[in-house]
Amino acid sequence: MSELKNEFSWSKTRDEVLKTCPRQYWFAYYGYWNGWLENAPERTRQIYVLKSLKNRQMWAGEKVHECIQRSLYNIRRGIKVLPVDQIVTITLDQMRAEFRSSKSKNYRKNPKSCGLLEHEYELEVSDEEWKEAAGNVETCLRNFYASDIYDGLKSHLKDGWLEVEEFSSFYLEGIKINLVIDCAIKEGKGVYIYDWKTGKSLSEDLSIQLGCYALYAMEKWNIPPESLNVIEYNLSFDKSNWFSVSQEEMKGIKGYINGSIKDMQSLLSDVSNNIPMEEDRFSKIEDEHIISRCNYKKVCRP
């Protein structure tokens, strides 16, 4: 088997990591590469394992997305969805099993299994804080399955479903742009994209994400921005917001993405082959709050 090639692409997440800390960016997109190989250098393997870690809030959000994805898949296939009480029970049981596996550090042998940042760095987290994460999962699920949005999706025509939690991409001036759409449906001449949020903050700037959705919809489904509606549903608060993107805003989004791509490529010694400069050319952030939440402390600041 030929060796996998680390090809350059852009995503909102990749942009956020670079803005957070250039050294973290190097670990997340270059330092881990080939860490899955049996003969990988010890440090590369360690970076690969650390890359897979998630904190308890990310883990909780992931479990909620998995449940919704499974239910929407079943609706599309005409399979009856379980009652919400059963869904909650099954999910919390899965979380308990994954918690035990992570606490035993099984992810060090199998990075594809659940690995929690709090366990790797033996952080002091009270039982109440763990229960709060599980409680937020239950709240999010109960809110979703009781929502008007879910009722509408349940009754939607089968031929109107476009995507559910699919890894998608489009090209902007020759560069691959990656994104994941939680749910997209077509009604008449319009497309509706749903974005599930599980965090306890409503202050996130969605402009870049909305722009990426609009650019993708234009290319994939050949619709103008004015025919696209994005519905952000915060499951923790049971609150939904509707957004649209204008042609003028699209120009700004394209400019932002192109600028971000140039920033990333300025850190490459070979742009055509996506080969980065040496690790020490990627500066380290000195913000203790960011450092405390970073997956790569063990290899960055041993």
N, C-alpha and C positions, 0 to 999 in steps of 0.2 A: 504494500500500500504506500502510495506517495505521501510525503509529509504535507500536512495542512498548511496553507499559506494564510498569514495574518493580513487580511485585506482591509484597507481603510474604508470607513463609512462614518456617517454622522448621525447622531441622535440627540434628542433633548437631554437625556440622561448623561450622555458623554460630555455634552457642553457644560452641564451642571457640575460634573466631577472636576473638569479642568478649572472652572471658576472657583471651586472649593479649595483645591490644592493640586498644583502641578505634579508633585511627587506621587500623590494618591492616584492621579491620572496615569502615571507611568506604570504603577503596579497593576491597576485595573485593566489596562488595555495592551500592555507590552510585557511587563515583568512576569506575568503568570504563564505566558505562552509556552506550550509544550510541557507544562507541569503535570499533565496527565500521563506522560510517557513513563514506562518502567525505569528507564535509565536517566530520567530527568535529574539535574543537579538538586541537591538537598534544598537550597534556598528557593529555587524555582518551584519545586514541589510545595514548599511551605506557602509561598505566595498564592499558588493555585488553590490550596485548601482555604486560606484566609479569604480569598475572593468570594467563596461560596457562603460565607457567614452572613447572617442577617440579624438585626436587633429584634426585640420582641414586638415592637410596633410594626415593623416591616413584615414579620412572620404572621402577625394577626391579619394584616391587610391581605396577604397572600392567600390565607385560608378562606377569607370572605370571597375573594375573586374566584377561587377554585370552585366554591359552592355555586355561585351564580353562573359561572361558565357551564358547569355540569347540568344545571337546571335548564338553561337556555338551549343547550345541545339537545336535551331530551324533548323540549317543546318543539324544536324544529323537526325532530324525527317522529313526533306523535307519541312519545312515551310519557306516561303519567309521572308528574313530579311528586316526590314524597311530601307529606305534611311537614310544616316548618318545625314542629317539635322533634320529629325524627332527624331532620337535617341538622338541627342544633346539637342534638345528642351525639350523632355520628361525628360531627366536626370536633366537638370538645373531646371526645374519646381519642380521635386522631391526634389532637394537640397534646394530650397527656402522654401518648405513646412517643411522639416526636420529642417532647420535652425530656423524657427519660433517656431516649437515645442520644440526644444532644448532651445531656448532663454526663453521660458515660463517655462522651467524646468519640462516638462511633464515626463521626464525619471525618476524622483524621485518616481513617482507613478507606472510607467511602464518602468522598466530598459531595456526592449527589444526594446523600441523606441530609436530614435537617441538622444544621449547625448554628447555634445561637451565639452571638457576640458575647453575651453576658456569661456564658459558660466557658468560652475560650479564654477570656481574660479574668475569670473568677470575680466578676463584679458583685458588689453587695446589692442584691435586689430582694426586697421583702416579699413574703407570700402575698401580701395585699397588692403589691405592684404586679405580680404575675397574674393574680386573679382579676385585676383591672384590665389587663390585656385580653384575657379570655372573656370577660364581661363585655368588652367593646365588640368582640366578634359576635356574641349573641345579640347584642343591641342592633348591630348592623344588619344581621341576617333577618331578624324579626321585622325591622323597619322595611327592608327590601321586599319581603314576601307579603307584607301588608299594604304595599304602596300601589298607587294608581298606575305608576310606570310599569310595574310587574303585571298588573291586570291587563294593561294595553298590549304588552309583549305576548302574553299568553294567547290573546285572541288574534294576533297578527297573522296575515296570510303567509303560507309557507314560501311562496315564490317571492316574497318581499324581503326575506332575510338576506343580508349581504355578508356580514362577518361577525364572528364572536371570538374575542380573545385570540386573534391570529397575529403572528409576527409578519408584518407587511413592510413594504418598502416602495419608494419611487426614486427617480433620479432628478437632481437639480444641477444643471450644467455639468453633467457627467459624473457627479458624485452620488453614491448611494445614500439615501436618507431612510433610516429605520424608524418604525413606530409600531405600537400595538394598539389596536382599537378594541375596547371592551365589548361594544355591540354597535352594529350599524344596520339600519333597515331602510327600505325604500317605500315611500307612500306617494303615489301620484308622480309628480315630477320632482319631488323633494327627497333629500336623504337626511336621516336623523341619526346622529352619532351620540351614543350614551357613554359617559365616562364616570365610573364608580370611584368615589373617594371615601376612605375610611379614617382619615386623620381627624384630629380634634382641633383643626385650625381651618378657618375659611379665608385666610389672607393670601393664598398662593396666587402668583401671577400666571394666568393661563394663556397669555397672548401668543407665546411661541408654540405651545401645544395646539392651540386652535388653528394657527396658521399652517402647521404641519398637516393637520387633518384636512384643511381646505385644499392644500396643494395636492395631497394624495387623492382626495375625492375628484378633483378636476381631472387628474390623469387616469384614475382607475375607472370612474363611472361617468366621465365626460359631463360633469355638471358644473355650472358656474357657482362662485362663492355664495351668491344670493339665494341659491336653492338648497344650501346646507344649513342645518340647525344642529348645534352641539348642546346637549343637555348634560350638565354636570350635576350628579346626584351625590350629595354628601350623606352617607348612610348613618354616620354617627349622630348627625343633627336632624336627619329626615328632612333635608332641605334640598330643593333642586333649583338650578339657575339655567336659563337659556341664553345662548350666545350665538352671534353670527359674525361673519368676517366680510369686510368690504374689499373691493378691488384695490383701493388705495392702501389698506392695511396689508394686503398681500405683498405689495412692493416692499414695504418695510420689513416684513418677515423674511423675504428672500434676501434682502440686504443683510439682515442680522445673521442668517445662517451662513451666507458666503463669508462674512467677516469672521465668524467662529471657525469655519473650515480653514481659513488662512492662518488663524492663530494656532490651530492644531498642527498644520503642515509646517509651520515655522519651527516646530520642535523635531522635525524629521531630518535625518542626515541624507536619506534617499527617499524622496517623495513617491517616485514611481513604484517602489517596492515596499513602501510603508515601514521603513527601517528607522527607528528613533535614534536620537542622539544618546550619549551615555547617560546613565541614571542620574549622575550628579548634576547634569545640566537642567534637571527638572527641580525647581526650587521647592523647599518645604515651607508650609504655613506654620506660623507660631501661635495660632489661636488655640488656647487650651481646651475650649469647648469643642472645637472641631477635632482636635487630637484625641480627646476622650471617646469620641464616637467612631474613630477610624478603625477599619478592619486590619490595617497593616502595621500597627504599632510595633509588633514583635520583630518585624524585619526592617522597619524604618528607624525605630528608636530603641534598639535592644538594650 
